[in-house]
């Protein structure tokens, strides 16, 4: 019996492009270990069934179900049916914050919950396929149309039945009120960080890009995302580093430097905190 194929991050995959919006429509592959990336992930199951291990919970989805979750926490598709097909997108935060979702839903997603809905219909099967085709057309206007339609579809979730897994989060703080200027500022900060995370930048640089005070910048970013600015920058760097570590000739020190960490010790500490293992152990368990 042939060995089941498995997913392995690469330089051109979602981990290696943490600031990119991507769409997909394919047969999923089993993941041998959890991975993470700096986008919100949308999965719509076209056929078969899949099983996920999230940071704090597990979830199974069947054809016709859709889920939304924050990819910045380690997650793993560890089982699926042989006929499984799924489609969806990886949304950078700047696109995620364009969504008019309930405040509590946005906060729960950013702190580890998974949104699941079965309120889908035949149109979703056709639309996700078309959006993926439009996205890959190479025409900027067609791509933008696909993204805008996808975001509108996701906003429709709030009008129909959905559930959050786990069902409650007693220790989660409310995200607080969000006005449009607040969200625009967060979007501008996300754009600047995405373009410069491999360089030596700090909260002063990020706040200046949004033309706001550093303390205000740190406050609204934390309330919007559940992360500090430094935690978000480190996540982008770790996502990028994760992909670099998959190369057979990867050198951990070189990866630390190339992914924006100022020292090997800082890289090791951040990587171990997120992945639960050292970069060297991660590399040894991934490269074949």
Secondary structure, 3 states (H helix, E strand, C coil): CCCCCEECCCCCCCCCCCCCCEEEEECCCEECCCECCCEEEEEEEEECEEEEECCCCEEEEECCCEEEEECCCCEEEEEECCCCEEEEEEEEHHHHCCCCCCHHHHHHHHCCCEEEECCCCHHHHHHHHHHHHHHCCCCHHHHHHHHHHHHHHHHHHHHCCCEEECCCCCCCCCCCCCCHHHHHHHHHHHHHHHHHCCCCCCHHHHHHHHCCCHHHHHHHHHHHHCCCHHHHHHHHHHHHHHHHCCCCCCCHHHHHHHCCCCCHHHHHHHHHHHHCCCHHHHHHHHCC
